[in-house]
């Protein structure tokens, strides 16, 4: 079996974010999140629902690289039904973040003032509805002070501080994990601020601190992110990403 890479560790961290989710719709953006979601379904969370990218739920999700195998269609999921799942908290999405702050407010809309931005990005997309309606995690392939910021330029995804102010409107709001190329983060703190959960192999806590534009919650000795098991690595190499597309996001 090939040697484990940083991309593999990131993919497993994303997979673990789906642990215990059961029968809900799993959505992901980015190569590493796509690998992680598929890995979770193929191993410890077989009840996760995944589509072919259009309107068919699949028994075995399509790979992110290589030739797709023959797979069984489990059900039909038209777009209108996606909204029914979304609005009732029956979905867990992994979105990307161009900026994210200590409470999980996320921005992938623009850099600079909204009325006259320095750079126009994706726009709000579905981030406000996603974060207020169901479980949300984030993927950051390039961890730096430009991404982990004191204050986001524009709020696309709602953070814990804003959700608290909204009250019952945000009853399904649930920020789960942030996975970056340096470590894994959660919000399991009394005030729901971001906590450093683990650092990836070869990464030190001080490096994470230096590349983060706000003070993280750090409790005691921070553990190392887990590596994939032999079975998980076999799934990644042989079935999910045989051509190694993950290296385009995390090249080492």
C-alpha positions in Angstrom: 0.0 0.0 0.0 1.3 3.5 -0.8 2.5 5.8 1.9 -0.1 7.9 3.7 0.0 11.6 2.6 -1.3 14.8 4.2 -4.2 14.7 1.8 -5.2 11.3 3.1 -5.1 12.6 6.7 -7.3 15.5 5.6 -9.8 13.2 3.9 -10.1 11.0 6.9 -10.7 14.1 9.1 -13.5 15.1 6.8 -14.9 11.5 6.9 -14.9 11.6 10.7 -17.0 14.7 10.6 -19.8 12.6 9.2 -19.5 10.0 12.0 -22.8 9.3 13.7 -24.8 11.3 11.1 -26.9 8.2 10.0 -29.4 8.6 7.2 -29.0 12.2 6.0 -27.9 13.7 2.8 -24.1 14.2 2.6 -22.9 17.1 0.3 -19.3 18.2 -0.2 -17.4 20.8 -2.2 -13.8 20.3 -3.1 -11.8 17.1 -3.9 -10.7 16.3 -0.4 -14.2 16.7 1.1 -15.6 14.6 -1.7 -13.2 11.8 -0.9 -14.0 12.1 2.8 -17.7 11.9 2.4 -17.4 8.9 0.1 -15.0 7.2 2.5 -17.5 7.7 5.4 -20.3 6.1 3.4 -18.2 3.2 2.2 -17.0 2.3 5.7 -18.6 3.4 9.0 -21.7 5.4 7.8 -23.3 3.3 5.1 -26.7 5.0 5.6 -25.5 8.4 4.3 -27.4 9.5 1.2 -25.2 10.6 -1.8 -26.3 11.5 -5.3 -24.7 11.1 -8.7 -24.6 14.9 -9.0 -28.0 15.2 -10.5 -31.1 13.5 -9.1 -30.3 9.9 -8.3 -29.2 8.5 -5.0 -26.6 5.8 -5.3 -25.8 2.7 -3.3 -22.1 3.2 -4.0 -21.0 6.8 -4.7 -19.1 7.6 -7.8 -15.3 8.0 -7.5 -13.7 11.4 -7.7 -11.1 10.1 -10.3 -10.8 7.0 -12.5 -13.5 5.1 -14.3 -16.9 4.9 -12.6 -18.0 1.4 -11.7 -21.5 0.1 -12.3 -23.6 1.2 -9.3 -27.2 0.7 -8.1 -29.6 3.5 -8.0 -31.3 3.6 -4.5 -33.9 6.3 -5.1 -34.8 9.4 -7.1 -34.0 12.8 -5.4 -35.3 15.7 -7.5 -34.1 19.2 -6.6 -37.4 20.1 -4.8 -36.8 17.2 -2.4 -33.3 18.4 -1.6 -34.9 21.6 -0.2 -37.2 19.5 1.9 -34.2 17.7 3.5 -32.3 21.0 3.8 -35.0 23.0 5.6 -35.6 20.2 8.1 -32.0 19.7 9.2 -31.5 16.4 7.3 -28.3 17.3 5.5 -24.6 17.8 6.4 -22.6 19.9 3.9 -18.8 20.6 3.7 -18.3 24.0 2.2 -15.1 25.8 1.4 -14.1 29.0 3.2 -12.2 31.9 1.7 -12.3 33.5 5.1 -13.5 32.2 8.5 -13.4 33.7 12.0 -13.3 32.4 15.6 -17.1 31.8 15.7 -17.3 30.2 12.3 -18.6 33.1 10.3 -17.6 32.2 6.8 -17.0 34.3 3.6 -16.7 33.1 0.1 -18.5 36.1 -1.4 -15.9 38.9 -1.8 -12.7 40.3 -0.4 -12.9 43.9 0.8 -16.0 46.0 1.3 -19.1 44.5 -0.2 -20.1 47.7 -1.9 -16.7 47.9 -3.7 -14.7 44.7 -3.2 -11.1 44.1 -4.1 -12.0 40.7 -5.4 -15.4 39.2 -6.3 -15.6 35.5 -5.3 -18.6 33.0 -5.6 -21.2 35.2 -4.0 -23.5 34.1 -1.2 -24.6 31.0 -3.0 -26.6 28.8 -0.5 -24.4 29.5 2.5 -26.9 31.5 4.6 -29.6 28.9 4.2 -27.3 26.0 4.6 -25.8 27.2 7.9 -29.2 28.1 9.4 -30.9 24.9 8.3 -28.6 22.0 8.9 -25.2 20.7 10.0 -22.2 22.4 8.3 -18.5 21.8 8.2 -15.7 23.7 6.3 -12.7 22.8 4.2 -9.7 25.1 3.9 -6.9 23.7 1.7 -4.5 26.6 2.4 -4.4 27.6 6.1 -3.1 31.1 6.6 -3.9 34.4 8.3 -5.6 35.5 5.1 -8.2 32.8 5.6 -8.4 32.4 9.4 -9.2 36.1 10.1 -10.3 38.3 13.0 -13.3 39.5 11.1 -14.7 38.2 7.8 -15.2 40.9 5.1 -18.7 39.5 4.3 -20.8 36.9 6.2 -21.9 34.2 3.8 -22.2 31.4 6.3 -23.6 32.2 9.7 -21.3 31.7 12.7 -22.2 30.7 16.3 -22.3 34.3 17.6 -24.8 35.4 15.0 -26.9 32.2 15.4 -27.1 32.8 19.1 -28.6 36.3 18.5 -31.1 34.9 16.0 -32.6 32.5 18.6 -35.3 30.1 17.3 -34.8 31.1 13.7 -31.4 29.3 13.9 -32.7 26.2 15.7 -31.0 23.9 13.2 -27.8 25.8 13.1 -24.9 23.4 13.8 -21.3 24.0 13.0 -19.4 20.7 13.2 -15.7 20.8 12.0 -13.2 22.9 10.1 -10.5 20.8 8.4 -7.5 22.6 6.9 -4.2 21.4 5.5 -2.7 22.0 9.0 -5.2 20.6 11.4 -8.8 19.9 12.6 -10.9 22.4 14.5 -14.3 22.3 16.2 -16.5 24.6 18.3 -16.9 22.4 21.4 -16.3 25.2 23.8 -18.6 27.1 26.3 -18.9 30.2 24.1 -18.7 28.1 20.8 -15.4 29.6 19.7 -13.1 27.7 17.5 -10.9 25.1 19.2 -7.8 23.3 17.8 -8.8 19.7 17.9 -5.7 18.1 16.4 -2.7 18.9 14.3 -1.7 16.9 11.2 1.5 14.8 11.3 4.5 17.1 10.8 2.6 20.2 12.0 3.2 21.9 15.3 0.8 23.9 17.4 3.0 27.0 17.1 2.8 26.8 13.3 -1.0 26.7 13.5 -1.0 29.7 15.9 1.3 31.7 13.6 -1.0 31.0 10.6 -4.2 31.9 12.4 -5.4 35.6 12.6 -7.2 35.1 15.9 -6.7 33.4 19.2 -7.7 29.7 19.1 -8.9 27.8 22.1 -6.1 25.3 22.8 -6.6 22.9 25.7 -3.7 20.9 27.0 -1.6 18.8 24.8 -3.2 18.8 21.3 -3.2 15.3 19.8 -2.1 14.4 16.3 -4.8 13.9 13.6 -5.3 10.2 13.0 -3.9 8.6 9.9 -6.2 6.4 7.7 -6.4 2.7 8.5 -5.1 0.2 6.0 -8.7 -0.5 4.9 -9.4 3.3 4.5 -6.3 3.8 2.5 -7.2 0.9 0.3 -10.6 2.5 -0.4 -9.0 5.8 -1.2 -6.3 4.4 -3.5 -8.3 1.7 -5.3 -11.9 2.9 -5.4 -12.4 6.6 -4.5 -9.3 8.5 -5.9 -7.1 6.1 -7.9 -5.6 8.9 -10.0 -4.7 10.9 -6.9 -6.7 14.1 -7.6 -6.4 15.0 -3.9 -2.8 16.1 -4.5 -4.1 19.0 -6.5 -5.4 20.5 -3.3 -2.9 19.2 -0.8 0.3 18.4 -2.8 2.4 16.8 0.0 
